[in-house]
């Protein structure tokens, strides 16, 4: 025999499912008790009082319910978690239960209208935009939203990255601020890519607390994630890398060359990509972008033995696009060096040869032309003078004869 | 005065066609090549757009390059025809006389010499231009081939030759275009408008100015005498088949060399074979959390606090004592027989009895 109060302590969905009617009666009685005991508060429409009404039931340990999908949904709310969250007491304006659970304002609650927990989560995420309007608008065209719109409910919504009752602060714990949180958050779904990133030099440095290295959202802006497979993304990706790698001040801290972007654009691949970007930004080009050689997520320094661009691995990387390439072919890539007598002396020699030959040849041509044109002009002027003089003389002779 | 209105044949129809094709291929190569070298300039982008984007521009460049190569093959064979069959003098070969003529011309231009040099069929300025074209075509053809077929090239040469060829190709292009814009434009467009490449003929006055030695010779004797027909015929019978074979060989060679390799795949580079969505770390459901008893101490505000009466221990249907062994072996928190609440999970019988034995007594009373 269970006492009435004990029976309220619902422990399992199975139990709830079997005895929901009885439980509801008990909960309703309890609610009445609260209403009787504290009529002033219960009748007030303050959110704080509403919260307490919710907590009357939802602080019950191990309160659960069985969803139509047979998932068991815990209904117990830990007030400590709420308090510590961005919506908690330290927030300028604490967010109350019904602000988010805005269709669950009375008791008994409306029936659970979603087939499973995920659908419920997706549905609930829509309420975030009621307050966070800008972010809701921002993410409308993101890759995740597009997938959601196409009916793939596993695509991330607000709560997947920011949490729900434990929604993170816009401070150290926010995934946009502590970017290590970001890798965790993204990695919950994109686990393989997150692991690749963690192996990369960027990921290693991020784990050490470095604030300069890119994390997920540096390249895939959190609320406006584009399709990284699109032609636009491909074409602008070198500029994305260049934002940091052509920044002299930033790169000087790590002793990394800032020539990488310019030397890329100066070379065949980069020139083509650059032209495509300005003339046909929606068309694909198969000329390599940074990530084709350096990989997109597992980027390693060129002296790392696992790097795709390490000298010993370079030919294999070239062969992904140039299947017939041999080691000497990969030597034709100047490794982002500007040619100098130290690196690529033949190229330097050719450049110097022409830097002397062109001014010399064209200089001699122009000098000769100047002389020749001057003389020709003088000759022709003299000729004209003589011709005019001859004509005058003829006229004078004619005049002399006439009188 | 009749002599002064006379015109002199300078270029035959084949030379004029050659020049026209050279003009066409050179211009196409220049306006499709230089925009690639100066790709960031806005005029370059306009030109590239005009050729239907960079891939179209490169196609035109390659086509014009093949035209120039075929033209060069033809030119070499035609020169040999003129030398061997027609027994023309090697009038394009530079010699000491050209140096003398050049110095003489400069001296005249400086006013140091009263007369202009009397120059032959090809004066020194024309020889400079001809040999510059030969040099330029050789360099551009060679480096262009290397850039077009980098894999085949690097089977023979070290890799560094490719960027070196690219540098040379670009610089040589600038040299060629600037030479045309200065030397060629000045001599045949600005100084005089020399139409002989289109009409085939030069006036007496033009001959007098630039080819005085040739004029004198042609006024004295026959106009460029040809060998007797039977000799021409005899030599042609030997030369033409040889030239035909050579031409076929050269064209096949050209075709082979420019289709020797498939430099790169024509599809997008293989993208990383990563399954993007592997949510193996995604919590399926939020996990229930134990509720602390002292909410006020934990900093929970009043609005979230509900004073909960500690739940009375359940009253057992059997005597509560140690006789049945471990309480939790039956009242397993996950079990079916009056399962204990989850926070009882680790408790020992002593702790169980503390409350439940008392509760039983109270109930009996």
Interface residues (C-beta under 8 A of the other chain):
Chain A: X1 X2 X3 X5 X6 X9 X11 X47 X48 X49 X51 X52 X55 X56 X59 X61 X62 X63 X64 X71 X72 X73 X74 X76 X78 X79 X80 X81 X82 X83 X89 X94 X117 X154 X160 X164 X165 X187 X188 X189 X190 X191 X192 X193 X196 X229 X265 X268 X271 X272 X274 X275 X276 X278 X279 X280 X283 X284 X285 X286 X288 X292 X295 X296 X297 X320 X321 X322 X323 X324 X325 X326 X328 X329 X330 X331 X332 X333 X334 X339 X344 X346 X347 X349 X350 X351 X353 X354 X355 X357 X358 X361 X362 X365 X366 X368 X369 X371 X372 X373 X374 X375 X376
Chain B: X36 X39 X40 X45 X48 X49 X53 X54 X105 X106 X108 X109 X110 X111 X150 X151 X154 X155 X157 X158 X159 X160 X161 X162 X163 X164 X166 X167 X168 X171 X172 X174 X175 X178 X179 X182 X183 X186 X190 X191 X261 X262 X263 X264 X265 X266 X267 X268 X269 X270 X271 X272 X274 X275 X276 X277 X278 X279 X280 X281 X282 X283 X284 X285 X286 X287 X288 X289 X290 X291 X292 X295 X298 X299 X300 X301 X302 X303 X304 X305 X306 X308 X309 X311 X312 X314 X315 X317 X339 X341 X342 X343
